[in-house]
Structure formats: structure tokens, C-alpha cells
């Protein structure tokens, strides 16, 4: 008499063995003929490097109104106030702080610098006859400290200015905590930056000149420790406490192309933030907005032909 229980156990074991055997991929032909007999796992896609936009958005941004106009503040992910620096940006003429923040893409440029810092940008004169908005750097920093809920940096203090910002930065030289100044084509006959850099060997000065070369040549003749640089080397500025770079890049491109500003900040020996990827200098082009209808496309094309311009690809 057949032991049914033993026979059932044997059948189960045989089925399991056959299934396990079937799931072993012998050849590609076997897999094609019997796809259900194999556990086919789709491999995960390779990891993609975070974009500059993603890195920028991972930071924190504040914009608030003060008695002296709007103020923008940005910190990167991984910000550590114990070792962080304070970097204050001052715009030049023919713009305002909100326009400069958006059009210069300042948060992206600060992210490109890859340094542990709190980045601050406040209102500044929009023309030669306009008054200085923040004559006291101390007051600006105190205003920020009272309006955001993040601890202020404990270490170095850096001021960066473009073009007409020299008027504001010259007043800030009286602040004893200021240890570094970056001039982006901003030396229009204001020579106090030279003695300021020369008087203490702990101070740093980066001067990038396009149309201010004549003034810069004159000032740097009194600064014999100046390290002169040809252009904007994207691999990094050489080491030097006082750097002077002449560039043909253009007055406005210095604050819009995403090279001069982050390159200068990287040269100041500030504490670095470990970025998920080593991003090249330079801001990626913004995509042209997509047109929503064929009628809009035709209208845009007609307007472009009339204006003798070429539309970017959609």
C-alpha cells in the first residue's frame, strides 16, 4: 500500500526543486522561451548627480523687509555657525536688491562657491546721487540676527561688491571684524582699499578689473605683495593674500556668469561645504519658457522676425 503522506511530501519536494531549477537562468534562449519561469529583476537606474538647482534649493532662503529696504539671506545645507563665515554682497548701480538677487542668481552663485557661510544681500544705492543704504555693516548684521531664526556665523566676515558698491564697501572698512574684501570691477578711484589691505597681514583683498584697470594698476603699485592673475582661471586662483585679476569677460558678466563671484570666494580659504558633486564654475543657461499653443508660437516667431532676432530652441 502506497504511503500517501510520503508520496505527497515527495511530490512537493520535486515541484520545489523543479521550480528552483527553472528559475536558474541557463541561457538567454531559455529566458525568452519561458519568461515566467525566472525572477527577472530590473536593475535600479544609476544614481544621478544633484544639479546646481537642487543643491541651491536644499539650502534656506529668507527675504524680509527692514527699515532700510529688503534683505535676502541664504545658507547652504550643512551650514555650521560654529565654523561659518559671513559673506555680505552689495550690488551696483542700475538695479535693486530684489532684481539683483533674481537676475544675478545669487543663491546659485553662493551654492557654487561651496563654502560654509551665511550669505547676506541688502539694498544699496541705485545711482551716483542715491544715498548709502547701509552705512554701518554692524547694523546690517544686527538686523539680520534679529529677523531670522538661525544662529549667526561665529568666524570670518567678508564683503563683496560690484561696480558702484565701492561707496558702501569703503565705509565698511572701519569695521574691525571685516577681514576680506572682494571687488568685482569696483575700484573707481577709491584707494582706501589699498592701505586697508596693507595695514594687517590677516586681511585679504581680491580685485577683479574689467573697466577699472587704470585705477587698479595705480593702487596695486603700492601693494608689492600683490599676486597678479591673467583672467579668471576656473581651476582656481593661486594662493595669495592680495589678488589682482584683469579680465576681458565684461563688467556685467562678472556678476551674471557664475565664475568671478564663486571663484573669488573659493580663494579666501573659507571653510568648505562638501558638495554631493564637484560642480564646474559658471551658471547653467536658463531654459526658455515653453509656449502653450501653436498660436503663441506663430506670434512669437512673427515678432522675432520683425525684430530680427533668433528665438532659442523650444
C-alpha positions as CSV (number, residue, x, y, z in Angstrom):
1,X,0.0,0.0,0.0
2,X,1.3,3.4,-1.0
3,X,2.0,5.8,1.8
4,X,0.1,8.8,0.5
5,X,1.7,11.2,3.0
6,X,5.2,10.2,1.9
7,X,4.2,10.5,-1.7
8,X,2.7,13.9,-1.2
9,X,5.9,15.1,0.5
10,X,8.0,13.7,-2.4
11,X,5.8,15.5,-4.9
12,X,6.1,18.8,-3.1
13,X,9.9,18.5,-2.9
14,X,10.1,17.6,-6.6
15,X,8.0,20.6,-7.5
16,X,10.1,22.9,-5.4
17,X,13.3,21.5,-6.9
18,X,11.9,21.9,-10.4
19,X,10.8,25.5,-9.7
20,X,14.2,26.4,-8.3
21,X,15.9,24.7,-11.2
22,X,13.6,26.6,-13.7
23,X,14.5,29.9,-12.1
24,X,18.1,29.5,-12.7
25,X,19.0,31.4,-15.9
26,X,20.7,28.9,-18.1
27,X,20.7,30.7,-21.4
28,X,19.1,33.8,-22.9
29,X,17.1,31.5,-25.1
30,X,15.6,29.7,-22.1
31,X,14.6,33.1,-20.6
32,X,13.0,34.2,-23.8
33,X,11.0,30.9,-24.3
34,X,9.9,30.7,-20.6
35,X,10.0,34.3,-19.1
36,X,7.5,33.3,-16.4
37,X,9.9,30.7,-15.1
38,X,12.5,33.3,-14.0
39,X,12.6,36.0,-11.4
40,X,13.7,38.9,-13.6
41,X,14.7,41.9,-11.5
42,X,15.1,45.2,-13.3
43,X,18.3,46.8,-12.1
44,X,17.9,50.2,-10.5
45,X,18.9,53.2,-12.6
46,X,22.4,54.6,-11.9
47,X,22.4,57.4,-9.4
48,X,22.3,60.9,-10.9
49,X,24.4,63.7,-9.6
50,X,22.4,66.5,-7.9
51,X,22.0,69.6,-10.1
52,X,23.0,73.1,-9.0
53,X,19.3,73.9,-8.8
54,X,18.8,71.0,-6.4
55,X,21.7,72.0,-4.3
56,X,20.5,75.6,-4.1
57,X,17.0,74.6,-3.1
58,X,18.4,72.3,-0.4
59,X,19.6,75.5,1.4
60,X,17.4,78.0,3.3
61,X,16.4,81.4,1.9
62,X,14.9,84.4,3.7
63,X,13.6,87.7,2.3
64,X,12.4,90.3,4.8
65,X,11.6,94.0,4.8
66,X,13.7,96.2,7.0
67,X,13.6,99.9,7.8
68,X,16.3,100.2,5.1
69,X,14.7,98.1,2.4
70,X,14.6,94.4,1.6
71,X,17.3,92.0,2.8
72,X,18.0,88.5,1.4
73,X,19.7,85.8,3.4
74,X,20.8,82.3,2.2
75,X,22.6,79.4,3.9
76,X,23.6,76.1,2.3
77,X,22.6,72.7,3.5
78,X,25.2,71.6,6.1
79,X,25.6,75.2,7.4
80,X,27.5,75.2,10.7
81,X,27.5,78.5,12.6
82,X,30.5,77.5,14.7
83,X,32.8,77.5,11.7
84,X,30.9,79.6,9.2
85,X,31.8,82.9,7.7
86,X,29.5,85.8,6.9
87,X,29.6,86.9,3.3
88,X,27.8,90.2,2.5
89,X,27.1,91.1,-1.1
90,X,26.5,94.7,-2.3
91,X,25.0,95.3,-5.8
92,X,26.0,98.2,-8.0
93,X,24.0,100.9,-9.8
94,X,21.1,100.5,-12.3
95,X,19.4,97.7,-10.3
96,X,17.9,97.0,-6.9
97,X,18.4,94.2,-4.4
98,X,15.4,92.1,-5.5
99,X,16.3,92.4,-9.2
100,X,19.9,91.6,-8.5
101,X,19.0,88.6,-6.4
102,X,17.0,87.1,-9.2
103,X,18.9,88.3,-12.3
104,X,22.3,87.5,-10.9
105,X,21.0,84.2,-9.4
106,X,22.9,85.0,-6.3
107,X,21.8,81.9,-4.3
108,X,23.0,79.7,-7.1
109,X,26.4,81.5,-7.2
110,X,26.7,81.2,-3.4
111,X,26.0,77.5,-3.7
112,X,28.6,77.2,-6.5
113,X,31.2,78.7,-4.1
114,X,30.8,75.6,-1.9
115,X,31.8,77.4,1.3
116,X,30.2,77.2,4.8
117,X,28.8,80.7,5.2
118,X,25.7,82.8,5.7
119,X,25.2,84.9,2.6
120,X,23.5,88.3,3.0
121,X,22.5,90.8,0.4
122,X,20.8,94.1,1.3
123,X,19.7,97.2,-0.6
124,X,22.3,99.6,-2.0
125,X,22.5,102.8,-4.0
126,X,20.9,102.5,-7.5
127,X,22.8,105.5,-8.9
128,X,25.5,108.1,-8.2
129,X,23.2,110.5,-6.5
130,X,21.5,107.9,-4.3
131,X,22.4,107.8,-0.6
132,X,24.2,104.8,1.0
133,X,21.5,102.5,2.3
134,X,23.6,100.6,4.9
135,X,26.5,102.9,6.0
136,X,27.0,100.6,9.0
137,X,27.9,96.9,8.4
138,X,27.3,96.2,12.1
139,X,23.7,97.5,11.8
140,X,23.0,95.3,8.8
141,X,24.3,92.2,10.6
142,X,22.3,93.1,13.8
143,X,19.2,93.5,11.7
144,X,19.6,90.0,10.1
145,X,20.3,88.5,13.5
146,X,17.0,89.9,14.8
147,X,14.9,88.6,11.9
148,X,16.0,85.1,11.2
149,X,15.8,82.0,13.4
150,X,19.2,80.6,12.6
151,X,22.4,81.2,14.7
152,X,24.7,83.8,13.1
153,X,28.2,82.7,12.0
154,X,31.0,82.8,14.6
155,X,34.0,83.3,12.3
156,X,35.2,85.5,9.4
157,X,33.5,88.5,7.8
158,X,33.7,89.1,4.1
159,X,32.3,91.9,1.9
160,X,31.8,91.5,-1.8
161,X,30.8,94.4,-4.1
162,X,30.1,95.1,-7.8
163,X,30.7,98.4,-9.6
164,X,29.2,101.3,-7.6
165,X,29.2,99.1,-4.4
166,X,32.6,100.6,-3.7
167,X,31.0,103.5,-2.0
168,X,29.3,101.2,0.6
169,X,32.3,99.0,1.0
170,X,34.7,101.9,1.6
171,X,32.6,102.9,4.7
172,X,32.6,99.3,5.9
173,X,36.5,99.2,6.1
174,X,36.1,100.8,9.5
175,X,34.6,97.6,10.9
176,X,37.4,95.8,12.7
177,X,35.9,92.4,12.2
178,X,36.0,92.7,8.4
179,X,38.9,90.6,7.2
180,X,38.3,90.1,3.4
181,X,37.0,92.3,0.6
182,X,36.2,91.2,-3.0
183,X,35.9,94.0,-5.6
184,X,34.1,93.0,-8.8
185,X,35.1,95.8,-11.2
186,X,34.5,98.2,-8.3
187,X,37.7,100.3,-7.9
188,X,36.6,103.7,-9.3
189,X,39.3,105.9,-7.8
190,X,38.5,104.8,-4.2
191,X,42.0,103.9,-3.0
192,X,41.3,103.3,0.7
193,X,41.2,99.5,0.0
194,X,45.0,99.5,-0.6
195,X,46.0,100.8,2.9
196,X,43.3,98.7,4.5
197,X,44.8,95.5,3.0
198,X,48.4,96.6,3.6
199,X,48.0,97.5,7.3
200,X,47.2,94.0,8.6
201,X,48.6,90.7,7.2
202,X,45.4,88.9,8.2
203,X,43.4,90.8,5.7
204,X,42.6,89.6,2.2
205,X,41.8,91.6,-0.9
206,X,40.6,90.2,-4.3
207,X,40.3,92.8,-7.0
208,X,38.9,91.7,-10.4
209,X,39.0,94.5,-13.0
210,X,37.5,94.9,-16.4
211,X,37.0,98.7,-16.9
212,X,38.7,99.7,-13.7
213,X,42.1,98.5,-14.8
214,X,43.7,102.0,-14.8
215,X,42.6,102.6,-11.2
216,X,43.6,99.1,-10.1
217,X,47.1,99.4,-11.7
218,X,47.7,102.5,-9.7
219,X,46.6,101.1,-6.4
220,X,48.4,97.8,-6.7
221,X,51.7,99.5,-7.4
222,X,51.6,100.4,-3.7
223,X,50.9,96.7,-2.7
224,X,54.1,94.8,-3.6
225,X,52.7,91.6,-2.3
226,X,50.0,91.5,-5.0
227,X,49.7,88.3,-6.9
228,X,48.7,89.2,-10.4
229,X,46.4,86.9,-12.4
230,X,45.6,86.9,-16.1
231,X,41.9,86.3,-16.5
232,X,39.6,84.1,-14.4
233,X,41.2,80.6,-14.1
234,X,38.3,78.2,-13.5
235,X,40.7,75.8,-11.9
236,X,41.2,78.3,-9.1
237,X,43.1,81.4,-8.2
238,X,46.7,81.0,-7.0
239,X,47.4,81.4,-3.3
240,X,47.8,85.0,-2.3
241,X,46.6,87.4,0.4
242,X,46.2,90.2,-2.2
243,X,45.0,89.0,-5.7
244,X,44.6,91.3,-8.7
245,X,43.0,89.8,-11.9
246,X,42.4,91.6,-15.2
247,X,39.7,90.0,-17.3
248,X,38.0,90.7,-20.7
249,X,34.8,89.0,-19.5
250,X,32.8,92.2,-19.2
251,X,31.5,94.5,-16.5
252,X,28.1,92.9,-16.1
253,X,29.2,89.3,-16.8
254,X,31.3,89.5,-13.7
255,X,28.0,89.2,-11.7
256,X,25.9,87.2,-14.1
257,X,28.1,84.3,-15.4
258,X,28.7,82.5,-12.2
259,X,32.5,82.4,-12.4
260,X,34.0,85.5,-10.8
261,X,32.0,85.5,-7.6
262,X,32.3,81.8,-6.6
263,X,35.9,81.8,-7.8
264,X,36.7,84.7,-5.5
265,X,35.0,83.2,-2.5
266,X,36.8,79.9,-3.0
267,X,40.2,81.8,-3.0
268,X,39.6,83.2,0.5
269,X,40.4,80.0,2.4
270,X,36.9,79.8,3.9
271,X,35.6,76.5,5.4
272,X,34.2,74.4,2.6
273,X,30.9,72.6,2.4
274,X,31.2,69.1,1.0
275,X,29.0,69.2,-2.1
276,X,27.4,66.0,-3.4
277,X,29.2,66.6,-6.8
278,X,32.0,68.8,-7.9
279,X,30.2,71.4,-10.0
280,X,32.0,73.4,-12.6
281,X,32.0,77.1,-12.4
282,X,29.5,79.0,-14.5
283,X,25.8,79.2,-14.3
284,X,23.8,76.8,-16.5
285,X,21.6,78.5,-19.0
286,X,18.0,79.0,-18.1
287,X,15.6,77.2,-20.4
288,X,13.4,79.4,-22.5
289,X,9.7,79.2,-21.3
290,X,7.6,76.8,-23.4
291,X,4.9,78.3,-25.5
292,X,1.5,76.9,-24.6
293,X,-0.2,76.9,-28.1
294,X,0.5,77.0,-31.7
295,X,-0.9,80.4,-32.0
296,X,1.6,81.7,-29.4
297,X,4.4,80.0,-31.3
298,X,3.4,81.7,-34.5
299,X,3.0,85.1,-32.8
300,X,6.5,84.7,-31.2
301,X,8.0,83.7,-34.5
302,X,6.5,86.7,-36.3
303,X,7.7,89.1,-33.6
304,X,11.1,87.6,-33.7
305,X,11.4,88.0,-37.5
306,X,10.2,91.6,-37.2
307,X,12.8,92.3,-34.5
308,X,15.5,90.5,-36.5
309,X,16.3,88.2,-33.6
310,X,16.6,84.4,-33.4
311,X,14.5,82.5,-31.0
312,X,16.2,79.9,-28.7
313,X,15.1,76.3,-29.5
314,X,11.9,75.3,-27.6
